[in-house]
Amino acid sequence: MSDDNKNLSDDLDDMLGDAKETASELADDAKEIAGEAKEKAAEFAEDAKEAAKDFADDAKEVLSDGKNVAIIAHLTLIGWVIALVMNNGDKKTEFASFYIRQMLGLMICSVILSFIPIVGWILSLVVVVLWIISLIGSLGGNKKLTPGIGQYFQDWFKSM
Protein backbone atom coordinates (compact mmCIF):
# COMPACT_ATOMS: atom_id res chain seq x y z
CA MET A 1 0.00 0.00 0.00
CA SER A 2 2.79 2.34 0.54
CA ASP A 3 3.75 2.14 -3.15
CA ASP A 4 0.17 2.82 -4.03
CA ASN A 5 0.12 5.80 -1.69
CA LYS A 6 3.40 7.04 -3.12
CA ASN A 7 2.12 6.66 -6.69
CA LEU A 8 -1.09 8.36 -5.73
CA SER A 9 0.86 11.15 -4.06
CA ASP A 10 3.08 11.55 -7.14
CA ASP A 11 0.01 11.60 -9.37
CA LEU A 12 -1.58 14.23 -7.17
CA ASP A 13 1.63 16.28 -7.21
CA ASP A 14 1.75 16.02 -11.02
CA MET A 15 -1.90 17.04 -11.26
CA LEU A 16 -1.33 19.92 -8.87
CA GLY A 17 1.72 21.02 -10.86
CA ASP A 18 -0.27 20.83 -14.10
CA ALA A 19 -3.12 22.79 -12.51
CA LYS A 20 -0.70 25.48 -11.30
CA GLU A 21 0.91 25.66 -14.74
CA THR A 22 -2.49 25.91 -16.45
CA ALA A 23 -3.62 28.57 -13.96
CA SER A 24 -0.42 30.52 -14.62
CA GLU A 25 -0.95 30.29 -18.39
CA LEU A 26 -4.57 31.38 -18.00
CA ALA A 27 -3.50 34.32 -15.84
CA ASP A 28 -0.97 35.35 -18.49
CA ASP A 29 -3.64 35.03 -21.19
CA ALA A 30 -6.05 37.09 -19.08
CA LYS A 31 -3.42 39.82 -18.65
CA GLU A 32 -2.81 39.84 -22.41
CA ILE A 33 -6.54 40.05 -23.16
CA ALA A 34 -6.95 42.82 -20.59
CA GLY A 35 -4.10 44.74 -22.23
CA GLU A 36 -5.68 44.35 -25.67
CA ALA A 37 -9.06 45.41 -24.30
CA LYS A 38 -7.47 48.47 -22.74
CA GLU A 39 -5.86 49.39 -26.07
CA LYS A 40 -9.14 48.92 -27.93
CA ALA A 41 -10.98 51.01 -25.33
CA ALA A 42 -8.42 53.79 -25.73
CA GLU A 43 -8.82 53.64 -29.53
CA PHE A 44 -12.61 53.72 -29.18
CA ALA A 45 -12.44 56.67 -26.79
CA GLU A 46 -10.17 58.55 -29.20
CA ASP A 47 -12.50 57.82 -32.13
CA ALA A 48 -15.52 58.91 -30.08
CA LYS A 49 -13.74 62.11 -29.05
CA GLU A 50 -12.90 62.87 -32.70
CA ALA A 51 -16.48 62.17 -33.81
CA ALA A 52 -17.85 64.43 -31.06
CA LYS A 53 -15.45 67.20 -32.10
CA ASP A 54 -16.53 66.88 -35.74
CA PHE A 55 -20.19 66.98 -34.71
CA ALA A 56 -19.62 70.07 -32.56
CA ASP A 57 -17.82 71.80 -35.43
CA ASP A 58 -20.67 70.94 -37.80
CA ALA A 59 -23.25 72.19 -35.30
CA LYS A 60 -21.37 75.47 -34.86
CA GLU A 61 -21.23 75.90 -38.63
CA VAL A 62 -24.98 75.28 -39.00
CA LEU A 63 -25.86 77.65 -36.18
CA SER A 64 -23.58 80.39 -37.46
CA ASP A 65 -25.08 80.20 -40.91
CA GLY A 66 -27.67 82.97 -41.28
CA LYS A 67 -29.50 81.04 -43.98
CA ASN A 68 -30.47 78.25 -41.58
CA VAL A 69 -31.68 80.76 -39.00
CA ALA A 70 -33.71 82.54 -41.69
CA ILE A 71 -35.38 79.28 -42.71
CA ILE A 72 -36.15 78.43 -39.08
CA ALA A 73 -37.79 81.85 -38.69
CA HIS A 74 -40.38 80.77 -41.27
CA LEU A 75 -41.48 77.75 -39.21
CA THR A 76 -44.40 79.00 -37.07
CA LEU A 77 -44.21 81.35 -34.13
CA ILE A 78 -42.06 78.91 -32.16
CA GLY A 79 -39.58 78.71 -35.05
CA TRP A 80 -39.50 82.50 -35.20
CA VAL A 81 -38.70 82.71 -31.47
CA ILE A 82 -35.98 80.07 -31.83
CA ALA A 83 -34.49 81.98 -34.78
CA LEU A 84 -34.57 85.20 -32.78
CA VAL A 85 -32.70 83.55 -29.89
CA MET A 86 -30.19 81.90 -32.25
CA ASN A 87 -29.51 85.23 -33.95
CA ASN A 88 -28.69 87.13 -30.76
CA GLY A 89 -25.21 87.83 -29.47
CA ASP A 90 -22.00 87.39 -31.42
CA LYS A 91 -23.61 85.01 -33.96
CA LYS A 92 -25.94 87.71 -35.30
CA THR A 93 -26.08 87.89 -39.10
CA GLU A 94 -27.76 90.51 -41.24
CA PHE A 95 -29.32 87.85 -43.48
CA ALA A 96 -31.08 86.15 -40.56
CA SER A 97 -32.13 89.50 -39.08
CA PHE A 98 -33.64 90.49 -42.44
CA TYR A 99 -35.91 87.44 -42.52
CA ILE A 100 -36.72 87.65 -38.80
CA ARG A 101 -38.07 91.17 -39.46
CA GLN A 102 -39.97 90.01 -42.56
CA MET A 103 -41.60 87.14 -40.68
CA LEU A 104 -42.55 89.31 -37.70
CA GLY A 105 -44.35 91.67 -40.08
CA LEU A 106 -46.14 88.82 -41.85
CA MET A 107 -47.21 87.26 -38.55
CA ILE A 108 -48.60 90.57 -37.28
CA CYS A 109 -50.49 91.07 -40.58
CA SER A 110 -51.88 87.55 -40.32
CA VAL A 111 -53.12 88.07 -36.76
CA ILE A 112 -54.76 91.41 -37.61
CA LEU A 113 -56.42 90.02 -40.74
CA SER A 114 -57.76 87.00 -38.88
CA PHE A 115 -60.08 89.29 -36.89
CA ILE A 116 -61.68 90.83 -40.00
CA PRO A 117 -64.49 88.60 -41.32
CA ILE A 118 -64.51 87.43 -44.96
CA VAL A 119 -62.27 90.16 -46.48
CA GLY A 120 -59.58 89.59 -43.86
CA TRP A 121 -59.76 85.84 -44.37
CA ILE A 122 -59.30 86.26 -48.12
CA LEU A 123 -56.39 88.65 -47.53
CA SER A 124 -54.90 86.03 -45.19
CA LEU A 125 -54.46 83.86 -48.29
CA VAL A 126 -52.39 86.69 -49.75
CA VAL A 127 -50.26 86.60 -46.58
CA VAL A 128 -49.72 82.86 -47.12
CA VAL A 129 -48.52 83.56 -50.67
CA LEU A 130 -46.19 86.28 -49.34
CA TRP A 131 -44.91 83.79 -46.74
CA ILE A 132 -44.13 81.30 -49.53
CA ILE A 133 -42.29 83.99 -51.50
CA SER A 134 -40.29 84.87 -48.40
CA LEU A 135 -39.49 81.22 -47.68
CA ILE A 136 -38.28 80.69 -51.26
CA GLY A 137 -36.05 83.76 -50.92
CA SER A 138 -34.51 82.47 -47.69
CA LEU A 139 -33.98 79.00 -49.16
CA GLY A 140 -32.19 80.55 -52.11
CA GLY A 141 -30.00 82.71 -49.89
CA ASN A 142 -31.37 85.94 -51.37
CA LYS A 143 -32.73 88.91 -49.45
CA LYS A 144 -36.14 89.31 -51.08
CA LEU A 145 -38.41 91.95 -49.65
CA THR A 146 -42.01 90.91 -49.20
CA PRO A 147 -43.81 92.53 -52.15
CA GLY A 148 -45.53 95.78 -51.24
CA ILE A 149 -44.90 95.81 -47.51
CA GLY A 150 -41.45 94.31 -46.93
CA GLN A 151 -39.63 97.64 -46.78
CA TYR A 152 -41.99 98.80 -44.04
CA PHE A 153 -41.18 95.70 -42.01
CA GLN A 154 -37.46 96.43 -42.34
CA ASP A 155 -37.99 100.03 -41.18
CA TRP A 156 -40.41 99.29 -38.34
CA PHE A 157 -38.43 96.42 -36.85
CA LYS A 158 -34.86 97.56 -37.56
CA SER A 159 -33.83 97.05 -33.93
CA MET A 160 -34.03 93.25 -34.39
C-alpha positions in Angstrom: 0.0 0.0 0.0 2.8 2.3 0.5 3.7 2.1 -3.2 0.2 2.8 -4.0 0.1 5.8 -1.7 3.4 7.0 -3.1 2.1 6.7 -6.7 -1.1 8.4 -5.7 0.9 11.1 -4.1 3.1 11.5 -7.1 0.0 11.6 -9.4 -1.6 14.2 -7.2 1.6 16.3 -7.2 1.8 16.0 -11.0 -1.9 17.0 -11.3 -1.3 19.9 -8.9 1.7 21.0 -10.9 -0.3 20.8 -14.1 -3.1 22.8 -12.5 -0.7 25.5 -11.3 0.9 25.7 -14.7 -2.5 25.9 -16.4 -3.6 28.6 -14.0 -0.4 30.5 -14.6 -0.9 30.3 -18.4 -4.6 31.4 -18.0 -3.5 34.3 -15.8 -1.0 35.3 -18.5 -3.6 35.0 -21.2 -6.0 37.1 -19.1 -3.4 39.8 -18.7 -2.8 39.8 -22.4 -6.5 40.0 -23.2 -7.0 42.8 -20.6 -4.1 44.7 -22.2 -5.7 44.4 -25.7 -9.1 45.4 -24.3 -7.5 48.5 -22.7 -5.9 49.4 -26.1 -9.1 48.9 -27.9 -11.0 51.0 -25.3 -8.4 53.8 -25.7 -8.8 53.6 -29.5 -12.6 53.7 -29.2 -12.4 56.7 -26.8 -10.2 58.5 -29.2 -12.5 57.8 -32.1 -15.5 58.9 -30.1 -13.7 62.1 -29.0 -12.9 62.9 -32.7 -16.5 62.2 -33.8 -17.8 64.4 -31.1 -15.4 67.2 -32.1 -16.5 66.9 -35.7 -20.2 67.0 -34.7 -19.6 70.1 -32.6 -17.8 71.8 -35.4 -20.7 70.9 -37.8 -23.3 72.2 -35.3 -21.4 75.5 -34.9 -21.2 75.9 -38.6 -25.0 75.3 -39.0 -25.9 77.7 -36.2 -23.6 80.4 -37.5 -25.1 80.2 -40.9 -27.7 83.0 -41.3 -29.5 81.0 -44.0 -30.5 78.3 -41.6 -31.7 80.8 -39.0 -33.7 82.5 -41.7 -35.4 79.3 -42.7 -36.1 78.4 -39.1 -37.8 81.9 -38.7 -40.4 80.8 -41.3 -41.5 77.8 -39.2 -44.4 79.0 -37.1 -44.2 81.4 -34.1 -42.1 78.9 -32.2 -39.6 78.7 -35.0 -39.5 82.5 -35.2 -38.7 82.7 -31.5 -36.0 80.1 -31.8 -34.5 82.0 -34.8 -34.6 85.2 -32.8 -32.7 83.5 -29.9 -30.2 81.9 -32.2 -29.5 85.2 -34.0 -28.7 87.1 -30.8 -25.2 87.8 -29.5 -22.0 87.4 -31.4 -23.6 85.0 -34.0 -25.9 87.7 -35.3 -26.1 87.9 -39.1 -27.8 90.5 -41.2 -29.3 87.9 -43.5 -31.1 86.1 -40.6 -32.1 89.5 -39.1 -33.6 90.5 -42.4 -35.9 87.4 -42.5 -36.7 87.6 -38.8 -38.1 91.2 -39.5 -40.0 90.0 -42.6 -41.6 87.1 -40.7 -42.5 89.3 -37.7 -44.4 91.7 -40.1 -46.1 88.8 -41.9 -47.2 87.3 -38.6 -48.6 90.6 -37.3 -50.5 91.1 -40.6 -51.9 87.5 -40.3 -53.1 88.1 -36.8 -54.8 91.4 -37.6 -56.4 90.0 -40.7 -57.8 87.0 -38.9 -60.1 89.3 -36.9 -61.7 90.8 -40.0 -64.5 88.6 -41.3 -64.5 87.4 -45.0 -62.3 90.2 -46.5 -59.6 89.6 -43.9 -59.8 85.8 -44.4 -59.3 86.3 -48.1 -56.4 88.7 -47.5 -54.9 86.0 -45.2 -54.5 83.9 -48.3 -52.4 86.7 -49.8 -50.3 86.6 -46.6 -49.7 82.9 -47.1 -48.5 83.6 -50.7 -46.2 86.3 -49.3 -44.9 83.8 -46.7 -44.1 81.3 -49.5 -42.3 84.0 -51.5 -40.3 84.9 -48.4 -39.5 81.2 -47.7 -38.3 80.7 -51.3 -36.0 83.8 -50.9 -34.5 82.5 -47.7 -34.0 79.0 -49.2 -32.2 80.6 -52.1 -30.0 82.7 -49.9 -31.4 85.9 -51.4 -32.7 88.9 -49.4 -36.1 89.3 -51.1 -38.4 91.9 -49.6 -42.0 90.9 -49.2 -43.8 92.5 -52.2 -45.5 95.8 -51.2 -44.9 95.8 -47.5 -41.5 94.3 -46.9 -39.6 97.6 -46.8 -42.0 98.8 -44.0 -41.2 95.7 -42.0 -37.5 96.4 -42.3 -38.0 100.0 -41.2 -40.4 99.3 -38.3 -38.4 96.4 -36.9 -34.9 97.6 -37.6 -33.8 97.1 -33.9 -34.0 93.3 -34.4 
